[in-house]
Amino acid sequence: MFDNLSERLTRTLRTLRGAGRLTEDNIKDTLREVRMALLEADVALPVVRDFIEQVRVRAVGQEVMSSLTPGQVLVKVVHGELVRLMGASQSTLNLNVRPPAVVLMAGLQGSGKTTTVGKLARWLKESQGKKVLVVSADIYRPAAIQQLKTLAGEVGVEFFPSETTQDPADIGRAAVDYARKHYLDVVIVDTAGRLHIDADMMAEIQRLHKALEPAETLFVVDSMTGQDAANTAKAFGDALPLTGVVLTKTDGDARGGAALSVRQITGKPIKFLGVGEKTTALEPFHPDRIASRILGMGDVLSLVEEVQAKVDREQAEKLAKKISKGKGFDLADFRDQLRQMQNMGGVASLLDKLPGMGQVPAAVKNQVNDKEFKRLEAIINSMTPQERRHPDLIKGSRKRRIADGSGTQVQDVNRLLKQFAQMQKMMKKMSGGGMAKMMRALKGRMPPGMPF
């Protein structure tokens, strides 16, 4: 997400150099480029106009401290305005009501609403320790009810059955009554979607809202529709007392216009981002962290949280002890590391959160992708346990057998062995106090303020 905008903005803001202070003249061209970058990202025009004016007012006349360049000062101003635009601070779910708290999900057909119900149920269960019940009030699509039942089983939450012959309000009331009797904390209600907003749809969801009096009413919208996502959310918000927005499919949205437009157009906060197809791919929305990602500063806090939540600590500690004792890092360990990275949302998700990635050309980033990781894993899986422990054994005929078994070429096997040899060298340096030496050697090349 934000790939195009991030690349354009970081390139533009780096060009402002040499002046002692920021004036209208020396930021005029830069702001013109920022405006074009936002419009190309499909940010709504009124939002762009307001953003540029606020940046200009805050930036003009600011003194440039000796330790900073004009570009860095403008980056700070732009960062602050991006945070303001997206909501200033994180907006969390308000579930402080008498249990069960009802979360009503609204949205158009195809926005990823049912999948989001499953993701949110998992997040509430695993991150918040809630006992969750999910129910489908979509009486027009039997497949939606079955899909939700499957998702509930996958994420380990309770599913309340419903039929296409029932009334949506009756379904919702029965689910809440069941949750109350079984001491469940949260009921997430999936509703019917349409291909477009119509009077029947609005009347039905308004009736459902009145019957359930939900603690949260979330609008689920496809971020790839750009500023149309914000306009659709506004139409729903005019008919329904929304409490927040969930942006889905953000992993496929290189522009990011929806995230930058929704708050200002609707007045409703973005509460979550859908960042992939897996049921773990849901992130709470932090405006300050997203602003940092857009400006190529990375999002180290989210990365740390993801590592804590998704990395197998026992396996990581086992590997750390093995390396510290000077025992060899083998191909089985390498495969485990590939799997851990995929558990964390894949390479694209990790790169998106690393500082400075906005300055890396898209062509370079595209060379490192999840398909390549899966290919590497397939090659390692085609080896015998002995070959994984002792890669030096892998010569001509073994390479051909491994390539045939993994559906790859011999040159792919050679490339893997070369990459592994480089990683093995690095791991050797990290054993026996080598990590500290490496950090000291890197210190001169790291940005100021890094804790080494």
N, C-alpha and C positions, 0 to 999 in steps of 0.2 A: 504493500500500500504506500502511496505517496512517492513512488520511485521517480516519476517524471518531475513532479513538483520539487522534491528534495534536491535532485540533481541541478535543476534550473536555479533554484534559490541559492544554494551554496555557491554555485559558480558566479552568480550575479553579485552576491554580497562580498565575495573575495576581491572584486575589482575595485572597490572603493579604498584607495590607499593614499597616504602622503599628506592629507590635510590636517590642520591642527584642531579644527572643530567642524561639526556638521552644520552646513548651511543649506538653504533652499536650492542654491545652484549646484552644490556638489552631491546632493542626494536626488536631484530631479531625475537624472537618467536612470539611476539605480531603481527608484520607485516605479519608473515606467516599465522597467524589466520585471519587477515584482508583480505589477498589475497584470502584465501579459502572462506571467507564469500562473497566476491564480485563475485567470480566465481560461487558459488552456487546461487547467485542472478541473474545469466545469464548476467552479464556484459561482454562486448566483451573483449577478451584476451589482445589486444593491449592497450585498455583503462586501464585495471587492471595494466598492467606492468608500464605504465606511471604514474599512480596514486601512486602506491607503491614507485616508485623511488622518486617522488616529495616529498612524506611524509617523506621518510628516509632522504633526503637531508636537508629538513627544520627542522627536529626534532633532528638529531644527534648534540650533543654539546650544546643544549639549557639548560641553568641553570634553576633549579627548584626553584621558589621563595618560601619563607617560608610559604606563605599562600596557596600554591598549592601542589598537589601531582604529581608525574611523569605522572600518568594516566590522570590527568586533563590537563596537558600541551600537552600531545599527542592528547587528545580529541580536544583541540583548533586547533592544527595543522591539524588533520584529517578534522575538520569542515571547515577550510579555504580551503583545497584542494577539498572537495566536492563542495563547492560554486564555485570555479574556474572551476571545471569539468563541472558543469551544466550551466555556463554562467556568473558568477560574479555578474550580476545585472538583474533585471527584464526587459524583452524586451516587450514593449507595442506595440499595433497596431499603425501603422503610417497612419492616415486618414487625414493628413493635405494636402489635394489636393482639386482642384476645385470640388465641389459636382456635381454628386454623386460619392463618393469613392467606387470603386469596390473591393470586396473581393472574390477571386476565391478559391473554395475548391476542393482539389484533394485527391485521395486515392483509395485503393483497395476496392472491394465489401466486405461488411460485417464489415468494420472498424468502422461503426457508423457515417459515413459522413453526411447523411441526418439529423439524430438526432442532430448532432453537429451544423448544420446550424440553426436549431430551437433554440438551447441553446445560440448560439452566438448572434442571432437576439434579444433574450430576454435580454441578458447581455448588448448589445449596447443600447437598448431602456431604460432599467431600471437604469443601472449604468452610462451610458454616455449621456443619454437624446437625443439619435439619432432617427430620423425617418427612419425606415428600410423597404426595399423591398426585398423579397426573390423570387428566380426563379430557376426552375429545368431545366438543359440542358441535363438531362439523358433521351435520346430518346429511350433507349432500355428497360426501365422498367416503364410501365405505373403506377405501384404501387408506384414507387418512387415519381412521380409527385403528386399523390393523398396524399401520406404520408406527403409531404412538405406542401400541402394545409391545411391539418388538423393541422399540427404543427403551421403554421402561424396563424390560427384562435385561437389556444390555447394560444399563447404567445402575441397575439394582434398586429401583424405587417401585412403589406400589402403583398399579394401574387400575382405574375404575372403569368397568365396561359400560358401553353405551350402544344404542341402536339407532339406525337411520329413521326409524318410525317415531322416535321420541322428540319431545320439544326441547330445544337447547336450554331454556331456563330451568326446566324440570331436571335435566341431566346435571346441570351445575349445582342446583340445590341438593340433589341426592348425594353428589360427591362430597359436598361440604358437610352434610349430615353424617356421612360415613367417616370422614376424617375426624370429626368432633368425637364420635363414639369410640374411635380407635386411637385417640390421643396423637394424631399426626400434626405436624407443625405448619406445613404449607400445602396448599392445593393450587396446582398450575392448570389453568383452563385454556385449552386450545380452541380457537373459534374458526368458523368458516371464512374462507377468503373468496374474493372474486377477481376477475381479470381487470376490473376497473371499479371505481367507487360508484355505488348506486343506492337509491333510496331504500330498497328492501334490505340490503346488507346493513346499512346504518341503523335502520329501525330495529333489526334483530339484535345487533350487538348492544344498542342502547337499552333494550329490554333485559338482556342478559346482565348488563352492568347494574341496572337498577335492582335486579333480583339478588345479586351476589354481594354488592357493595364492596368491591375488591380493595385491598390495601395498595396494590400496584396495578396500573393499567399500562402495559408496555406495547408500543407500536413497533412491529418488526418490518424492516424495509431493506431492500437490496441496494447496497451502496453503489453498485455498478451503474445504477440509473442516474447517478450524478445529482445535479440540482433538482431533478424531478423527484428524487427521494424526499427532499426537504419540502417540496410543494405538496406531495401526497401526504406526508406526515402532518402538514398544516391543515389539510382538508379533514383528516381524521380528528385532529385536535380540536377543530371547530365544532365537531359533532359529539365528541367524547372527551371526558376529563382525563386526558393522558397524563401519566406521571413521568414518562421517560421513553426513550427510543433505543432499540437494538439495531445496530447496523450489521447486516450479514454480508458474506462473500467478499470481505475486505481483502482477503489474500489474492483475489483476482482483480482488484481495483487499483490500477497503477496511478490513478489521478487523485482521488481523495476529496473531490468536490463536495460530496454528501456530508462528510465529517465536518467540513469547515462551514457548511451552510445551515445545517439542521438547527443548531441552537438559536441562531439569530432569527431565522425565519419562523420557527415554531414557538420559541420561548421555552421549549422542553429540553431537558438535559439528555445527552447520550449516556446510557448506563453500561452498555456492553458492546463489544465488537466480536462478530463471528469471524474467526481467522483460519478456517479450514473445514474439512468435511468430518473429521473425527469428533466424537462426543466430548473430547477434552478441549476442543478448539474454541473456547469462549474466554475472552479476557475482559475484566472490568475496565472501563474507559477512564484513563487518567489524562486530563487535558495537558498538564505540564509535561508528561512523558511523551505524549504524541507530538507536541510542539518541538521537543528535542529531537525526535526521530525525523521530523520534516526538515529540520535545519542541519541534519547530518551529525548531530551530537550523540546519537544512539539512545538507548534506553536501558541502562545498566541495571536499574532497580527491578524492572520487569524481568530481565534476564536472570537475575539472582533469584527472584521469587519462583521463576519457572524451574530453575535448577533444583531448588529446595523441594518443590512439589513433585517433580517428575523423574529426577535421577535416582536410581537405585543406590542408596547410600551404602548398604552393606557391600555391594559389588564394587563401588568406588573405593571404599576403604581397603578392601581386599587387594585391589590393584595397586593402590598407593603403598601398602606394606610390601607387596611383591617387588615394586620398583625400588623402594628405599633400601631393601636388602640386597639389591644388585642382581636380582633374578631377572631372567630375560623377559622382555615384552614380546609375546608371540602373536601369531595371526588370529588365534581365538580371542585374545584380548582386544585386538584391533577390531574384530567383528562386533564385540560387545560395545565398543565405543561408537561404532556406526549406528547400532541399534538405539543406544541412549540418545544420540542426536536426533534420530527419527521420532523417538518418543516425545521430544521437546518441540515438535512441530516442523521438523525438517530444517534443512540448511537455510532456506529463504527466510524463515521466521527468526533464526539466530542472527543472520547477517543484518536483518532489518534493525536489530537492537544494538548492534556494535557501533561504537563511535567511529566517525570518519568514513562509514560505508557509502554515504551520499557522494563522496568524491571518487569512488571507484566506478569506472565506466561499466555500463550495463552489460556490455559484451563479456567483460571479465567475470562479473557476478553470475552470468548465465552459464559459464563453463562449469561452475560448481552447483550441481543440482541433485535432487533426491533420486532421480532415475540412475544417475551415475553411482550413488551410494548403494542402491539396490543391486546394481550390476556387480559392484565390488563384493557385496555380501554373497551373491550367488556364486562367485568364483571361489570364495573362501569355503562355502558350504560344499563345494565339489571336491575339496581336498580331504585326505584321510586325517584323523587326529594326529598321527605322527608327522605328517607334512605341515600341519598348522603349528606344531611345537618346534619343528626343525625345517624352516623354509629353504635352507641350503640344499636339502635333498631334491628340491624341485628342479629337474633338468628337462631336456628335450622331450622324451616320451611322456613323462608325467605332465608336462605343460600341455601337451596335445590332449591328453585324457581329461585334464581339468577344464580346458577350453570347451571340449565337446560336451562335457557334463553340465556346464553352466550356460551353454548356448552363446559363447563368446569366441573371440579369436585369440590366438597365441600371443599376439602383441598386447591384448588387454591384460592377460596374465602377467606378462613382462612389466607392464606399466604399474600394476598393483604391487608387484614385488619391489619395484623401485621406490614407490611411495612408502611402502612399509619399511624398507631399509632406512629411509630418511627419518621416519617417525621413531624407529628403533634407536637411531643415533641420538635423537633428541631426548628420549627416555633415559638413555645411559647417562647423559649429562645431568639429568634431574636427580639421579640417585646419589647418595652419599654427600648431601649438601650442595650438589651442583645447581639446584634451583636458585639458591641465593646468588651464586656466581652469575648465572644467566641474567637475573634481574638487575644486578649491578652493571653488567655489560650493556644491557638494554637501556639503562637509565638515561643516557645521553640522547637517545633517539625518541624518548617518550615525550608527550605533551607536558607543559608545566602543570604542577599540581598533582601528578600521579603519585600514589603513596608507595614509592619504592626508594 
